[in-house]
Amino acid sequence: MQVAGPWLLGAATGVLVLLALLSAITAIALRERALHVHAAACALAALTANAEPLALTALAPAGLVGVMAMAAMHARGLATQIGAFRPHRRAMSAVAVVLALLAFVDVPAAQRWLLLPAAAILLALDATVLARVWDDGRPWAQLVALGQAALLGAATWMGLSPDWMAHHLLLGAALAAWALCVFVATAWRSRLQGERRWQLATARHEDPITRLASERVLDERAQAARTLMRRFGHPTSVLLLHADELDRIAERLGPRAAEAAALEAGLRLRMALGRADVASRVGDWRFAVLSEGASPQEVAAQLAGRILVAGLKRPLHNVDGVFLHFRVVVAPLPLDDTPTEALLARLGQHLDEAVRRGRDRRIHVLDDPHAPTVPAALPSNGSSAPVDTH
């Protein structure tokens, strides 16, 4: 044991130094402030574990209290994402300052008993934070609890045992275990939060089911298209699509099967779009498309036809023998600042009327989206001129 002692202590020190470097690098990569604090805590823990070889035995208790002060700041960093703790961040910072002051007081006095109140303060702080994230934060919350238990156990043992230096290897092992658990837990938590932020950012630009553009993106593109129309006479058309079969699938097989069919409908719609087209899901079974650079007649003869073919290309995967029959209303984008939501609502009224009357025509062209009449239908001979359906 005497021969293996230096090697074991060196291994624990190496782990602490390595974790200090990894924490600093990962903190920069993930923009995680808590890992910056943990890097400094690991460096101080490495010095504390080697207090006896460095002839700094009297400074070991103060060093361990300093590690606990940084652990308190780390706990504050973990709590920044918890809304209930945001008003109490100053109080949590004050706890870390109190622990740091205890460390400075302990430097000249070398009183091991100061470790006990410091451990009690850190235990209360950890229990308060972990109690709020225990159910939602597993398993990283469990790793934090395990690491903090190792740190608090080492502090309590040093504060109560008069001959703790005879077993300084246990101190190094406990500090290494604490550093490893907290590093893994913090990096894990930061990765999960990064994915969550990415999902929220994506949700603002994409529909989570169909992966089509969000209504916000559609509205922004419509505003940009109006600018081109005013400057250069750039034609732009709006399409509103309804998939007739999705209503029946929802009634027969339930909403889950209908959502799966809506996902496939969105995928087929996306494959039929051109480079200047943007599509968005605007209802349970309805989709809107903004087609720049094409008049309603051109869109009805080309893009709308591709959409119908995409729906009839093959049956739905989750419902045997059922094809997607789209019903399309095409209208020019108004030059006025009509909100996109209001424009789609108006087109939806025309589409509802066509669905209610059970018309066989699938493509309907409107010369004026504000017209109160039922939309005209594209004639069967392929001509792009609209005809009256009354």
Sequence and secondary structure as in RCSB ss.txt:
>XXXX:A:sequence
MQVAGPWLLGAATGVLVLLALLSAITAIALRERALHVHAAACALAALTANAEPLALTALAPAGLVGVMAMAAMHA
RGLATQIGAFRPHRRAMSAVAVVLALLAFVDVPAAQRWLLLPAAAILLALDATVLARVWDDGRPWAQLVALGQAA
LLGAATWMGLSPDWMAHHLLLGAALAAWALCVFVATAWRSRLQGERRWQLATARHEDPITRLASERVLDERAQAA
RTLMRRFGHPTSVLLLHADELDRIAERLGPRAAEAAALEAGLRLRMALGRADVASRVGDWRFAVLSEGASPQEVA
AQLAGRILVAGLKRPLHNVDGVFLHFRVVVAPLPLDDTPTEALLARLGQHLDEAVRRGRDRRIHVLDDPHAPTVP
AALPSNGSSAPVDTH
>XXXX:A:secstr
 TTHHHHHHHHHHHHHHHHHHHHHHHHHHHT HHHHHHHHHHHHHHHHHTTTTTT GGGHHHHHHHHHHHHHHHH
HHHGGG GGGGGGHHHHHHHHHHHHHHHHHHHHH  GGGHHHHHHHHHHHHHHHHHHHHHHHTTHHHHHHHHHHH
HHHHHHHHHH TTGGGGHHHHHHHHHHHHHHHHHHHHHHHHHHHHHHHHHHHHTTB TTT  B HHHHHHHHHHH
HHHHHHH   EEEEEEEEHHHHHHHHHH HHHHHHHHHHHHHHHHHH  TTEEEEE SSSEEEEEEET  HHHHH
HTHHHHHHHHHHSS  SSSTT    EEEEEEE  SS   HHHHHHHHHHHHHHHHHHT S  EEE S TT  S  
EE  TT   S B   
